[in-house]
Amino acid sequence: MKKKTEKIDELIKETLSKEEAAFYDELEEKNLFGKIEEVYRGKMGWLAIMMNVVHLIVFGVFVYCLVQFFDAEETKDLIVWLGAGFLCLIMMGMLKLYVWMQMDKNDILRELKRLELQVSVLAGTKSGSDDHE
């Protein structure tokens, strides 16, 4: 499967101009760190940064709840600090989930751009072949 994809990519690159080929190369799939970097450089990068700040604050609250849980002597206090700790864990999970969803969204957009480019190349070669007939 990978060899077929590589062959198709090479055929597409041959039909593109140098600028289009550079754009096509830019659309290649990135590694994990590249995807994370893309989340912070995008239009909503400021929101991702704010969520990281909130994530650190919630983590600090979680550590505080954990310390208070181990220092508590009454059952009621144990339940309260345990509940607060679980809420912090859930909140941290949701914040992480947002970043992963943004990474997935960026992957989907990248693939859509690749498809648009491929369609435009096919439309250009098809209309170019119609002119010669």
DSSP file with accessible surface (Angstrom, degrees, kcal/mol):
  #  RESIDUE AA STRUCTURE BP1 BP2  ACC     N-H-->O    O-->H-N    N-H-->O    O-->H-N    TCO  KAPPA ALPHA  PHI   PSI    X-CA   Y-CA   Z-CA
    1    1 A M     >        0   0  181      0, 0.0     4,-2.0     0, 0.0     5,-0.2   0.000 360.0 360.0 360.0 -41.2    0.0    0.0    0.0
    2    2 A K  H  >  +     0   0  153      1,-0.2     4,-2.5     2,-0.2     5,-0.2   0.885 360.0  53.3 -66.0 -37.3    2.8    2.4    0.9
    3    3 A K  H  > S+     0   0  163      2,-0.2     4,-2.3     1,-0.2    -1,-0.2   0.897 108.0  50.6 -65.6 -38.2    4.6    1.8   -2.4
    4    4 A K  H  > S+     0   0  151      2,-0.2     4,-2.4     1,-0.2    -1,-0.2   0.919 111.0  49.0 -63.9 -42.2    1.4    2.7   -4.3
    5    5 A T  H  X S+     0   0   58     -4,-2.0     4,-2.6     1,-0.2    -2,-0.2   0.911 110.6  50.1 -63.5 -42.0    1.0    5.9   -2.3
    6    6 A E  H  X S+     0   0  100     -4,-2.5     4,-2.3     2,-0.2    -1,-0.2   0.895 110.4  50.4 -63.8 -38.8    4.6    6.8   -3.0
    7    7 A K  H  X S+     0   0  149     -4,-2.3     4,-2.3     2,-0.2    -2,-0.2   0.923 111.3  47.9 -65.0 -42.8    4.2    6.2   -6.7
    8    8 A I  H  X S+     0   0   90     -4,-2.4     4,-2.5     1,-0.2    -2,-0.2   0.925 110.8  51.6 -63.4 -42.9    1.0    8.4   -6.8
    9    9 A D  H  X S+     0   0   18     -4,-2.6     4,-2.5     1,-0.2    -1,-0.2   0.907 110.1  49.2 -60.0 -42.0    2.9   11.1   -4.8
   10   10 A E  H  X S+     0   0  101     -4,-2.3     4,-1.9     2,-0.2    -1,-0.2   0.907 110.3  50.4 -66.0 -40.5    5.7   11.0   -7.3
   11   11 A L  H  X S+     0   0  107     -4,-2.3     4,-1.2     1,-0.2    -2,-0.2   0.909 111.8  48.3 -62.9 -40.8    3.3   11.3  -10.3
   12   12 A I  H  X S+     0   0   17     -4,-2.5     4,-1.0     1,-0.2     3,-0.5   0.931 109.9  51.4 -65.7 -43.6    1.6   14.2   -8.7
   13   13 A K  H  < S+     0   0   58     -4,-2.5     3,-0.4     1,-0.2    -1,-0.2   0.852 105.7  56.6 -63.1 -33.1    4.9   16.0   -8.0
   14   14 A E  H  < S+     0   0  144     -4,-1.9    -1,-0.2     1,-0.2    -2,-0.2   0.843 108.6  46.3 -67.2 -32.4    6.0   15.5  -11.6
   15   15 A T  H  < S+     0   0   77     -4,-1.2    -1,-0.2    -3,-0.5    -2,-0.2   0.625  99.8  87.1 -86.2 -11.6    2.9   17.3  -12.9
   16   16 A L  S  < S-     0   0   17     -4,-1.0     2,-0.1    -3,-0.4   105,-0.0  -0.512  79.1-116.1 -88.7 155.3    3.2   20.2  -10.5
   17   17 A S     >  -     0   0   52     -2,-0.2     4,-2.8     1,-0.1     5,-0.2  -0.283  41.4 -96.2 -74.1 173.4    5.1   23.4  -10.9
   18   18 A K  H  > S+     0   0  191      1,-0.2     4,-2.1     2,-0.2     5,-0.2   0.899 125.6  47.5 -62.6 -40.4    8.0   24.1   -8.4
   19   19 A E  H  > S+     0   0  158      2,-0.2     4,-2.1     1,-0.2    -1,-0.2   0.916 113.8  47.1 -66.8 -42.4    5.8   26.2   -6.1
   20   20 A E  H  > S+     0   0   83      2,-0.2     4,-2.5     1,-0.2    -2,-0.2   0.887 111.2  51.7 -66.0 -38.0    3.0   23.7   -6.1
   21   21 A A  H  X S+     0   0   20     -4,-2.8     4,-2.4     2,-0.2    -2,-0.2   0.899 109.1  50.5 -65.5 -38.5    5.4   20.9   -5.5
   22   22 A A  H  X S+     0   0   59     -4,-2.1     4,-1.7    -5,-0.2    -2,-0.2   0.911 111.6  48.4 -64.8 -40.6    6.9   22.8   -2.5
   23   23 A F  H  X S+     0   0   83     -4,-2.1     4,-0.9     2,-0.2    -2,-0.2   0.913 110.6  51.2 -64.3 -40.7    3.3   23.3   -1.2
   24   24 A Y  H >< S+     0   0    0     -4,-2.5     3,-0.7     1,-0.2    -2,-0.2   0.901 108.7  50.7 -63.7 -41.2    2.6   19.6   -1.7
   25   25 A D  H >< S+     0   0   75     -4,-2.4     3,-1.4     1,-0.2    -1,-0.2   0.848 104.3  59.0 -64.5 -33.0    5.7   18.6    0.3
   26   26 A E  H 3< S+     0   0  130     -4,-1.7    -1,-0.2     1,-0.3    -2,-0.2   0.771  97.7  61.8 -66.2 -23.6    4.6   21.0    3.1
   27   27 A L  T << S+     0   0   10     -4,-0.9    -1,-0.3    -3,-0.7    -2,-0.2   0.398  76.6 123.8 -85.4   3.3    1.4   18.9    3.4
   28   28 A E  S <  S-     0   0   70     -3,-1.4     2,-0.1     1,-0.1    -3,-0.0  -0.262  76.3 -88.7 -61.1 153.4    3.3   15.7    4.3
   29   29 A E        -     0   0  129      1,-0.1     2,-0.2    81,-0.0    -1,-0.1  -0.401  45.7-142.0 -68.1 136.3    2.3   14.1    7.6
   30   30 A K        -     0   0   61      1,-0.1    -1,-0.1    -2,-0.1     2,-0.0  -0.553  14.8-107.8 -96.2 162.5    4.3   15.4   10.6
   31   31 A N     >  -     0   0  109     -2,-0.2     4,-2.2     1,-0.1     5,-0.2  -0.190  46.9 -87.0 -78.0-179.6    5.6   13.5   13.6
   32   32 A L  H  > S+     0   0   82      1,-0.2     4,-2.3     2,-0.2     5,-0.2   0.909 128.2  48.2 -60.1 -44.0    4.0   13.9   17.0
   33   33 A F  H  > S+     0   0  156      1,-0.2     4,-2.4     2,-0.2    -1,-0.2   0.879 110.5  52.5 -67.8 -35.0    6.1   16.9   18.0
   34   34 A G  H  > S+     0   0   14      2,-0.2     4,-2.0     1,-0.2    -1,-0.2   0.886 109.3  50.0 -65.0 -38.4    5.3   18.6   14.7
   35   35 A K  H  X S+     0   0   32     -4,-2.2     4,-1.4     2,-0.2    -2,-0.2   0.903 111.0  48.3 -67.1 -40.7    1.6   18.1   15.3
   36   36 A I  H  X S+     0   0   54     -4,-2.3     4,-1.4     1,-0.2     3,-0.4   0.927 110.8  51.3 -65.6 -42.0    1.8   19.5   18.8
   37   37 A E  H  X S+     0   0  107     -4,-2.4     4,-1.3     1,-0.2    -1,-0.2   0.893 105.6  56.6 -60.8 -38.0    3.7   22.5   17.5
   38   38 A E  H  X S+     0   0   35     -4,-2.0     4,-1.1     1,-0.2    -1,-0.2   0.842 100.9  57.4 -63.6 -34.0    1.1   23.1   14.8
   39   39 A V  H  < S+     0   0    8     -4,-1.4     3,-0.3    -3,-0.4     9,-0.2   0.910 110.2  43.6 -63.1 -39.8   -1.6   23.3   17.5
   40   40 A Y  H  < S+     0   0   65     -4,-1.4    -1,-0.2     1,-0.2    -2,-0.2   0.684 114.3  49.7 -81.9 -17.3    0.2   26.2   19.2
   41   41 A R  H  < S+     0   0  155     -4,-1.3    -1,-0.2    -5,-0.2    -2,-0.2   0.575  94.6  94.0 -94.7 -10.6    1.0   28.0   15.9
   42   42 A G  S >< S-     0   0   41     -4,-1.1     3,-1.6    -3,-0.3     4,-0.3   0.042  97.4 -86.1 -73.7-174.7   -2.5   27.9   14.5
   43   43 A K  T 3  S+     0   0  199      1,-0.3     3,-0.4     2,-0.1     4,-0.1   0.826 130.6  44.4 -62.3 -32.7   -5.3   30.5   14.7
   44   44 A M  T 3> S+     0   0   80      1,-0.2     4,-1.7    -5,-0.1     3,-0.5   0.086  77.5 116.0-101.3  24.7   -6.4   29.1   18.0
   45   45 A G  H <> S+     0   0    4     -3,-1.6     4,-2.3     1,-0.2     5,-0.2   0.861  70.9  58.7 -61.6 -35.4   -2.9   28.8   19.4
   46   46 A W  H  > S+     0   0  159     -3,-0.4     4,-2.4    -4,-0.3    -1,-0.2   0.884 104.8  50.9 -62.7 -36.0   -3.6   31.4   22.1
   47   47 A L  H  > S+     0   0   45     -3,-0.5     4,-2.5     2,-0.2    -1,-0.2   0.903 108.2  51.4 -69.2 -38.5   -6.4   29.2   23.4
   48   48 A A  H  X S+     0   0    1     -4,-1.7     4,-1.8    -9,-0.2    -2,-0.2   0.898 110.5  49.4 -64.3 -38.1   -4.2   26.2   23.6
   49   49 A I  H  X S+     0   0   91     -4,-2.3     4,-2.0     2,-0.2    -2,-0.2   0.932 110.7  49.4 -65.8 -43.6   -1.6   28.2   25.6
   50   50 A M  H  X S+     0   0   98     -4,-2.4     4,-2.6     1,-0.2    -2,-0.2   0.896 109.1  53.0 -62.1 -38.9   -4.3   29.4   27.9
   51   51 A M  H  X S+     0   0   43     -4,-2.5     4,-2.6     1,-0.2    -1,-0.2   0.863 106.6  52.7 -66.3 -34.0   -5.5   25.8   28.4
   52   52 A N  H  X S+     0   0   63     -4,-1.8     4,-2.3     2,-0.2    -1,-0.2   0.894 109.0  49.5 -66.2 -39.5   -2.0   24.7   29.3
   53   53 A V  H  X S+     0   0   69     -4,-2.0     4,-2.1     2,-0.2    -2,-0.2   0.942 113.1  46.3 -63.1 -45.4   -1.9   27.4   31.9
   54   54 A V  H  X S+     0   0   54     -4,-2.6     4,-2.9     1,-0.2     5,-0.2   0.898 109.5  55.9 -62.8 -39.2   -5.2   26.2   33.3
   55   55 A H  H  X S+     0   0   27     -4,-2.6     4,-2.4     1,-0.2    -1,-0.2   0.915 107.8  47.9 -59.7 -43.8   -4.0   22.7   33.1
   56   56 A L  H  X S+     0   0  122     -4,-2.3     4,-2.2     2,-0.2    -1,-0.2   0.899 112.0  49.6 -64.9 -39.3   -1.0   23.5   35.3
   57   57 A I  H  X S+     0   0  106     -4,-2.1     4,-2.3     2,-0.2    -2,-0.2   0.934 111.6  48.1 -64.2 -45.0   -3.2   25.4   37.8
   58   58 A V  H  X S+     0   0   13     -4,-2.9     4,-2.6     1,-0.2    -2,-0.2   0.889 109.4  53.7 -64.4 -37.2   -5.6   22.4   38.0
   59   59 A F  H  X S+     0   0  103     -4,-2.4     4,-2.4    -5,-0.2    -1,-0.2   0.917 107.9  50.5 -62.9 -41.1   -2.6   20.1   38.5
   60   60 A G  H  X S+     0   0   40     -4,-2.2     4,-2.3     2,-0.2    -2,-0.2   0.911 110.6  49.0 -61.5 -41.0   -1.4   22.2   41.4
   61   61 A V  H  X S+     0   0   68     -4,-2.3     4,-2.8     1,-0.2    -2,-0.2   0.896 109.2  53.6 -64.9 -38.4   -4.9   22.0   42.9
   62   62 A F  H  X S+     0   0   38     -4,-2.6     4,-2.4     2,-0.2    -2,-0.2   0.922 108.4  48.4 -61.9 -44.4   -4.9   18.3   42.4
   63   63 A V  H  X S+     0   0   62     -4,-2.4     4,-2.4     2,-0.2    -1,-0.2   0.921 111.6  50.6 -62.4 -40.9   -1.6   18.0   44.3
   64   64 A Y  H  X S+     0   0  129     -4,-2.3     4,-2.6     1,-0.2    -2,-0.2   0.924 110.7  48.8 -61.6 -44.6   -3.0   20.1   47.1
   65   65 A C  H  X S+     0   0    4     -4,-2.8     4,-2.4     1,-0.2    -1,-0.2   0.887 110.0  52.6 -61.8 -38.8   -6.1   17.9   47.2
   66   66 A L  H  X S+     0   0   74     -4,-2.4     4,-2.0     2,-0.2    -2,-0.2   0.923 110.4  46.5 -64.6 -43.5   -3.9   14.8   47.4
   67   67 A V  H  X S+     0   0   73     -4,-2.4     4,-1.4     1,-0.2    -2,-0.2   0.928 114.0  48.1 -64.2 -44.6   -1.9   16.2   50.3
   68   68 A Q  H  X S+     0   0   55     -4,-2.6     4,-1.2     1,-0.2    -1,-0.2   0.859 108.0  56.3 -64.7 -34.9   -5.1   17.2   52.1
   69   69 A F  H  < S+     0   0   51     -4,-2.4     3,-0.4     1,-0.2    -1,-0.2   0.925 109.2  45.0 -61.7 -45.1   -6.6   13.8   51.5
   70   70 A F  H  < S+     0   0  148     -4,-2.0    -1,-0.2     1,-0.2    -2,-0.2   0.745 114.7  49.3 -73.8 -20.4   -3.6   12.1   53.1
   71   71 A D  H  < S+     0   0  106     -4,-1.4    -1,-0.2    -5,-0.2    -2,-0.2   0.621  88.2 106.6 -89.1 -14.5   -3.7   14.5   56.1
   72   72 A A     <  -     0   0   22     -4,-1.2     3,-0.0    -3,-0.4    -3,-0.0  -0.357  43.2-177.0 -69.9 144.6   -7.5   14.2   56.6
   73   73 A E        +     0   0  185     -2,-0.1     2,-0.3     0, 0.0    -1,-0.1   0.611  60.6  71.4-114.0 -20.8   -8.6   12.2   59.7
   74   74 A E  S  > S-     0   0  126      1,-0.1     4,-2.1     0, 0.0     5,-0.1  -0.726  78.5-128.0 -99.7 152.1  -12.4   12.2   59.3
   75   75 A T  H  > S+     0   0  103     -2,-0.3     4,-2.4     1,-0.2     5,-0.2   0.882 108.9  56.1 -63.6 -39.4  -14.3   10.3   56.7
   76   76 A K  H  > S+     0   0  148      1,-0.2     4,-2.3     2,-0.2    -1,-0.2   0.921 108.5  47.1 -60.8 -43.8  -16.2   13.3   55.5
   77   77 A D  H  > S+     0   0   60      2,-0.2     4,-2.6     1,-0.2     5,-0.3   0.887 109.6  54.3 -65.4 -39.0  -12.9   15.2   54.8
   78   78 A L  H  X S+     0   0   57     -4,-2.1     4,-2.3     1,-0.2    -2,-0.2   0.929 110.3  46.6 -59.0 -44.8  -11.5   12.1   53.0
   79   79 A I  H  X S+     0   0  114     -4,-2.4     4,-2.7     2,-0.2    -2,-0.2   0.910 112.3  50.1 -66.0 -41.8  -14.6   12.1   50.7
   80   80 A V  H  X S+     0   0   79     -4,-2.3     4,-2.4     2,-0.2    -2,-0.2   0.950 114.7  42.3 -63.1 -48.7  -14.5   15.8   50.0
   81   81 A W  H  X S+     0   0   63     -4,-2.6     4,-2.2     2,-0.2    -1,-0.2   0.865 114.6  51.4 -69.8 -33.1  -10.8   15.8   49.1
   82   82 A L  H  X S+     0   0   78     -4,-2.3     4,-2.5    -5,-0.3    -1,-0.2   0.927 110.9  48.3 -67.1 -43.7  -11.1   12.6   47.1
   83   83 A G  H  X S+     0   0   34     -4,-2.7     4,-2.3     2,-0.2    -2,-0.2   0.914 111.8  49.2 -61.8 -42.9  -14.0   14.1   45.1
   84   84 A A  H  X S+     0   0   32     -4,-2.4     4,-2.1     1,-0.2    -1,-0.2   0.903 110.6  51.4 -64.1 -38.6  -12.1   17.3   44.5
   85   85 A G  H  X S+     0   0    8     -4,-2.2     4,-2.3     2,-0.2    -2,-0.2   0.912 109.3  49.6 -64.4 -41.7   -9.1   15.3   43.3
   86   86 A F  H  X S+     0   0  115     -4,-2.5     4,-2.6     1,-0.2    -1,-0.2   0.896 108.8  52.9 -64.6 -39.2  -11.3   13.3   40.9
   87   87 A L  H  X S+     0   0  120     -4,-2.3     4,-2.5     1,-0.2    -1,-0.2   0.911 109.0  50.0 -61.9 -40.1  -12.8   16.5   39.5
   88   88 A C  H  X S+     0   0   13     -4,-2.1     4,-2.6     2,-0.2    -2,-0.2   0.917 110.5  49.7 -63.4 -42.9   -9.2   17.8   38.9
   89   89 A L  H  X S+     0   0   75     -4,-2.3     4,-2.2     2,-0.2    -2,-0.2   0.910 111.6  48.5 -62.9 -41.7   -8.3   14.6   37.1
   90   90 A I  H  X S+     0   0  102     -4,-2.6     4,-2.3     2,-0.2    -2,-0.2   0.925 111.6  49.6 -64.0 -43.2  -11.4   14.8   34.9
   91   91 A M  H  X S+     0   0   91     -4,-2.5     4,-2.1     1,-0.2    -2,-0.2   0.920 110.3  49.7 -63.6 -41.8  -10.7   18.4   34.1
   92   92 A M  H  X S+     0   0   20     -4,-2.6     4,-2.1     1,-0.2    -1,-0.2   0.899 109.9  52.4 -64.0 -38.3   -7.1   17.6   33.2
   93   93 A G  H  X S+     0   0   39     -4,-2.2     4,-2.3     1,-0.2    -1,-0.2   0.909 108.8  49.5 -63.1 -40.9   -8.3   14.8   30.9
   94   94 A M  H  X S+     0   0  117     -4,-2.3     4,-1.9     2,-0.2    -1,-0.2   0.889 109.4  51.5 -66.9 -38.3  -10.7   17.1   29.1
   95   95 A L  H  X S+     0   0   23     -4,-2.1     4,-1.4     2,-0.2    -1,-0.2   0.908 111.4  47.4 -65.7 -39.6   -8.0   19.7   28.5
   96   96 A K  H  X S+     0   0  107     -4,-2.1     4,-2.2     1,-0.2    -2,-0.2   0.901 108.2  56.4 -65.3 -39.9   -5.7   17.0   27.1
   97   97 A L  H  X S+     0   0   90     -4,-2.3     4,-2.5     1,-0.2    -2,-0.2   0.886 102.1  56.3 -61.2 -37.7   -8.5   15.7   24.9
   98   98 A Y  H  X S+     0   0   44     -4,-1.9     4,-2.2     2,-0.2    -1,-0.2   0.933 107.4  48.0 -59.6 -45.7   -9.0   19.2   23.4
   99   99 A V  H  X S+     0   0   17     -4,-1.4     4,-2.2     1,-0.2    -1,-0.2   0.925 111.9  49.2 -63.8 -42.7   -5.4   19.3   22.3
  100  100 A W  H  X S+     0   0  136     -4,-2.2     4,-2.2     1,-0.2    -1,-0.2   0.891 110.1  51.6 -65.2 -36.3   -5.6   15.8   20.7
  101  101 A M  H  X S+     0   0  111     -4,-2.5     4,-2.6     2,-0.2    -1,-0.2   0.885 108.5  51.5 -67.3 -36.0   -8.8   16.8   18.9
  102  102 A Q  H  X S+     0   0   35     -4,-2.2     4,-2.4     2,-0.2    -2,-0.2   0.899 108.7  51.0 -66.0 -39.2   -7.1   19.9   17.5
  103  103 A M  H  X S+     0   0    7     -4,-2.2     4,-1.9     2,-0.2    -2,-0.2   0.920 111.3  47.9 -63.4 -40.7   -4.2   17.7   16.3
  104  104 A D  H  X S+     0   0   93     -4,-2.2     4,-2.3     2,-0.2    -2,-0.2   0.911 109.9  52.5 -66.3 -40.6   -6.7   15.4   14.6
  105  105 A K  H  X S+     0   0   90     -4,-2.6     4,-2.6     1,-0.2    -2,-0.2   0.920 108.4  50.7 -61.3 -42.8   -8.5   18.4   13.0
  106  106 A N  H  X S+     0   0   28     -4,-2.4     4,-2.2     1,-0.2    -1,-0.2   0.879 108.8  52.1 -63.6 -37.2   -5.3   19.7   11.6
  107  107 A D  H  X S+     0   0   30     -4,-1.9     4,-2.2     2,-0.2    -1,-0.2   0.921 110.2  48.1 -63.2 -43.1   -4.5   16.2   10.1
  108  108 A I  H  X S+     0   0   88     -4,-2.3     4,-2.3     1,-0.2    -2,-0.2   0.920 111.5  49.7 -65.3 -42.7   -7.9   16.2    8.4
  109  109 A L  H  X S+     0   0   79     -4,-2.6     4,-2.3     1,-0.2    -1,-0.2   0.900 109.3  52.5 -62.7 -39.1   -7.5   19.7    7.1
  110  110 A R  H  X S+     0   0   11     -4,-2.2     4,-2.1     1,-0.2    -1,-0.2   0.922 110.0  47.8 -62.5 -43.5   -4.1   18.7    5.7
  111  111 A E  H  X S+     0   0   82     -4,-2.2     4,-2.4     1,-0.2    -1,-0.2   0.884 109.6  53.3 -66.7 -36.8   -5.5   15.7    3.9
  112  112 A L  H  X S+     0   0   87     -4,-2.3     4,-2.6     2,-0.2    -1,-0.2   0.909 108.4  50.2 -63.5 -39.7   -8.3   17.9    2.5
  113  113 A K  H  X S+     0   0  103     -4,-2.3     4,-2.4     2,-0.2    -2,-0.2   0.904 109.7  51.0 -64.7 -38.9   -5.8   20.3    1.1
  114  114 A R  H  X S+     0   0   24     -4,-2.1     4,-2.5     2,-0.2    -2,-0.2   0.918 111.1  48.2 -63.5 -42.3   -3.9   17.4   -0.5
  115  115 A L  H  X S+     0   0   94     -4,-2.4     4,-2.8     2,-0.2    -2,-0.2   0.912 110.2  51.5 -64.7 -41.4   -7.1   16.1   -2.1
  116  116 A E  H  X S+     0   0  134     -4,-2.6     4,-2.6     1,-0.2    -2,-0.2   0.921 111.2  48.2 -60.0 -43.0   -7.9   19.6   -3.4
  117  117 A L  H  X S+     0   0   16     -4,-2.4     4,-2.3     2,-0.2    -2,-0.2   0.921 111.8  49.1 -64.7 -41.9   -4.4   19.9   -4.9
  118  118 A Q  H  X S+     0   0   44     -4,-2.5     4,-2.6     2,-0.2    -2,-0.2   0.913 111.7  48.9 -64.7 -40.7   -4.7   16.4   -6.5
  119  119 A V  H  X S+     0   0   93     -4,-2.8     4,-2.9     2,-0.2     5,-0.2   0.919 111.0  49.8 -65.2 -41.3   -8.2   17.3   -7.9
  120  120 A S  H  X S+     0   0   61     -4,-2.6     4,-2.3    -5,-0.2    -1,-0.2   0.892 111.3  49.5 -66.1 -35.9   -6.9   20.6   -9.3
  121  121 A V  H  X S+     0   0   19     -4,-2.3     4,-2.5     2,-0.2     5,-0.2   0.942 113.2  46.3 -66.0 -44.1   -3.9   18.7  -10.9
  122  122 A L  H  X S+     0   0  117     -4,-2.6     4,-2.3     1,-0.2    -2,-0.2   0.907 113.2  49.1 -65.3 -39.4   -6.2   16.1  -12.4
  123  123 A A  H  X S+     0   0   57     -4,-2.9     4,-2.5     1,-0.2     5,-0.2   0.896 111.8  50.2 -66.7 -37.5   -8.6   18.8  -13.7
  124  124 A G  H  X S+     0   0   40     -4,-2.3     4,-1.9    -5,-0.2    -2,-0.2   0.911 113.3  44.0 -67.5 -41.1   -5.7   20.8  -15.2
  125  125 A T  H  X S+     0   0   71     -4,-2.5     4,-2.0     2,-0.2    -2,-0.2   0.887 114.6  50.2 -73.1 -34.0   -4.3   17.7  -17.0
  126  126 A K  H  X S+     0   0  141     -4,-2.3     4,-1.6    -5,-0.2    -2,-0.2   0.934 113.5  43.8 -70.0 -44.0   -7.7   16.7  -18.2
  127  127 A S  H  X S+     0   0   62     -4,-2.5     4,-1.3     1,-0.2    -1,-0.2   0.865 112.5  54.4 -69.8 -31.7   -8.6   20.1  -19.5
  128  128 A G  H  X S+     0   0   25     -4,-1.9     4,-0.8    -5,-0.2    -2,-0.2   0.891 108.2  48.6 -67.3 -35.0   -5.1   20.4  -21.1
  129  129 A S  H  X S+     0   0   53     -4,-2.0     4,-0.6     1,-0.2     3,-0.3   0.830 106.0  57.8 -75.1 -26.8   -5.6   17.1  -22.9
  130  130 A D  H >< S+     0   0   90     -4,-1.6     3,-0.5     1,-0.2    -1,-0.2   0.839 100.5  58.1 -70.1 -29.9   -9.0   18.2  -24.2
  131  131 A D  H 3< S+     0   0  132     -4,-1.3    -1,-0.2     1,-0.2    -2,-0.2   0.832 103.0  52.8 -68.7 -30.9   -7.4   21.3  -25.8
  132  132 A H  H 3<        0   0  168     -4,-0.8    -1,-0.2    -3,-0.3    -2,-0.2   0.655 360.0 360.0 -81.0 -15.7   -5.1   19.1  -28.0
  133  133 A E    <<        0   0  191     -4,-0.6    -3,-0.0    -3,-0.5    -4,-0.0  -0.150 360.0 360.0 -85.6 360.0   -7.9   16.9  -29.4
